[in-house]
Amino acid sequence: MILKYSIIVFISQIIFVACRTWNVKSISKNDVTAAVVSGILVQVVWLINIAIGSNFTLKFLENYDFQYIPVVLLSLTGGAIGTYLSLKIKRNPNG
């Protein structure tokens, strides 16, 4: 169960950070359509992340059971990878 949720959080964190960066860039360019679409994606993935992350954080804090640490570590790793990819991938080379 922990491995499954760790993988879900890892992937969704990459998506979250990439979409959030896309959203900020879209807003700064006044691209309303891209800002709305990326904003919706940010919210959906955020809800998934916060639900899983809060659940496992509470379990860890209540029991000090270190079996839940992979969820946290993969969340941090996914966020770092998402940040790197979102800044390295050029969505619109002409813009």
C-alpha positions in Angstrom: 0.0 0.0 0.0 2.8 2.5 0.9 4.6 1.8 -2.3 1.5 2.4 -4.4 0.8 5.7 -2.7 4.4 6.7 -2.9 4.4 6.2 -6.6 1.1 8.1 -7.0 2.5 11.1 -5.0 5.8 11.0 -6.9 4.0 11.2 -10.3 1.3 13.6 -9.2 3.9 15.9 -7.6 5.8 16.1 -10.9 2.6 16.9 -12.7 1.6 19.5 -10.0 4.9 21.4 -10.1 5.0 21.4 -13.9 1.4 22.6 -14.2 1.9 25.2 -11.6 4.9 26.6 -13.5 2.9 26.5 -16.7 0.1 28.3 -14.9 2.4 31.1 -13.7 4.0 31.5 -17.1 0.6 31.6 -18.8 -0.7 34.3 -16.3 2.4 36.4 -17.0 1.8 36.2 -20.7 -2.0 37.0 -20.3 -2.8 33.7 -22.0 -6.3 33.2 -20.4 -7.0 29.8 -22.0 -3.7 28.2 -20.9 -4.0 29.9 -17.5 -7.5 28.4 -16.9 -6.6 24.9 -18.1 -3.3 24.8 -16.2 -5.1 26.2 -13.1 -7.7 23.4 -13.2 -5.0 20.8 -13.5 -3.1 22.3 -10.6 -6.2 22.2 -8.4 -7.0 18.6 -9.3 -3.5 17.3 -8.7 -3.2 19.4 -5.5 -6.3 17.8 -4.1 -4.8 14.3 -4.8 -1.5 15.3 -3.2 -2.9 16.9 -0.1 -5.3 14.0 0.5 -2.6 11.4 0.3 0.2 13.5 1.9 -2.0 14.6 4.9 -3.1 11.0 5.5 0.4 9.6 5.7 1.8 12.6 7.6 -0.8 12.2 10.3 -0.1 8.4 10.4 3.6 9.1 10.9 3.0 11.8 13.5 0.6 9.7 15.5 2.7 6.5 15.5 6.2 7.7 14.6 6.2 4.8 12.2 9.0 5.4 9.7 7.4 3.1 7.1 5.5 6.2 5.9 8.7 8.1 5.1 8.8 6.9 1.4 5.7 8.9 0.7 7.3 12.1 1.9 10.7 11.4 0.2 9.1 10.6 -3.2 6.9 13.7 -2.8 9.9 15.8 -2.4 11.8 14.1 -5.2 8.8 14.4 -7.5 8.6 18.1 -6.7 12.3 18.6 -7.5 12.0 16.7 -10.8 8.8 18.6 -11.7 10.6 21.9 -11.1 13.6 20.9 -13.1 11.5 19.7 -16.1 9.2 22.6 -16.1 12.0 25.0 -16.3 14.0 23.1 -18.9 11.2 22.1 -21.3 10.3 25.0 -23.7 6.6 24.9 -24.4 6.6 27.7 -27.0 10.0 28.4 -28.5 8.6 31.5 -30.4 7.0 33.1 -27.3 
